[in-house]
Amino acid sequence: LIRKDMIEEFIIYVKKNNYPLTSLIEPSIFETNLFLIHDDISLIQYSAFFGSTQIFKYLLKNGAEITSNIWYFAIHGDDSEIISILEEKNVNPPNDSFKKCIKESIKCHHNQIANYFKTKNDNIENENFDNGFCFSCYNFTYFPKDMNNAYSLYYACKYDYFTICKLLISTKEIDINQRVISID
């Protein structure tokens, strides 16, 4: 019901079964998303994760507690309305910084959300997320603008970008014997 944002059926189910809105989602052997496997997930987090705006609003209106990590669930849900609600409610991001939220957006390939966070937070606007992170996420949008360096070659090799490696080596501007020290 939550995944499909079926609000009417959800309300009927909750009332009929006297189901507490503070309940946690039961772990399932059928869950394949690693993000949902780790911890106990609340109903409101689950609704944010699936972009189920109607159920999210209902839970919020009926006293569901939200914590700062709700931002990560909202990012996965890729729903601008839920993100707006979190901003209106003045829900701070984890550690009062949107840096991890931007990285989570890049990791999910929700680039519009990442760009939105970057423009809303001037101190992060020019933050460099190139240090292998974009390579590891396979998010080409945030690849470094200048890839003609040993670090780009290192990360292209590390994350199996064969064509990019071949291209970088063929330019002969990069010394392939140069030592690269990376702390990932």
ABEGO torsion letter per residue (X at the ends): XAAAGBAAAAAAAAAAAGBBAABBBBBBAABABAAAAABBBBAAAAAAAAGBAAAAAAAAAAGBBBBAAAAAAAAAAGBAAAAAAAAAAGBBBBGGBAAAAAAAAAAAGBAAAAAAAAAABAAAAABBAABGAAAAAGBAAABBABABBAAAAAAAAAAGBAAAAAAAAAAGABBAABBBBBBX
